Amino acid sequence: MIRRIIRIDENKCNGCGLCAAACHEGAICMVDGKAKLLREDYCDGLGDCLPACPMNAISFEEREAPAYDEAAVLAAKEQKEKEPLPCGCPGSACRSMEAKEAEAAGEVPGCLTNFPVQIQLAPVVSPWYDGADLLIAADCTAYAYGNFHQKFIRGRVTLIGCPKLDTMKYAEKLTEIFRANDVRSITVTRMTVPCCGGLAYAVRMAADMCGKDIPLNIVTISPDGQIMA
């Protein structure tokens, strides 16, 4: 049958996986670092994946395709455990953690309590955020500041990103997170380098747009590990 269905331009795809996460039917999977429409019969043609793509790599087309099989989609959903990506990538499965395993092995325990931490992969709505003090860190800060876990991660939910290397628009997703959850406070750690200003700017913008009065603190760290402000 001829019907509307999505088309993915793999040349534009950056492999972020956001479209796969947005596809509630599980039609899109990540294969070799690219998004692919693996189940045409799972695609309902409504396009929830389109606005999720930061690269504008997804569009609609009218072509010959199997009919949308709602029954098969529902059956597949029942068989899957809760995962943020339909492809089942274990590196993106949401989880909460404690330091007991590290302590039992005689290792210095980390203070990270949530995973994933990358802003692109983090869920928009999660029990993590409710009543939480949120840390949004430029990823280099954890390497520059030696006591980062104890000083900044401890007692906070952590998200990380790099405004120079990541392609997504942080402000839009962070606004959704702030708006949908009861975040108690926000701490941003950034480097002294100019490109890190993009992260601080995005957080400020999201805090302004979310419609809530959330306390915000921005900490600047130098490459040699000094807290500058």
Summary of the structure (lengths in Angstrom):
residues: 229
radius of gyration: 19.7
end to end distance: 62.0
largest distance: 63.5
contacts: 653
relative contact order: 0.12
helix: 28%
strand: 23%
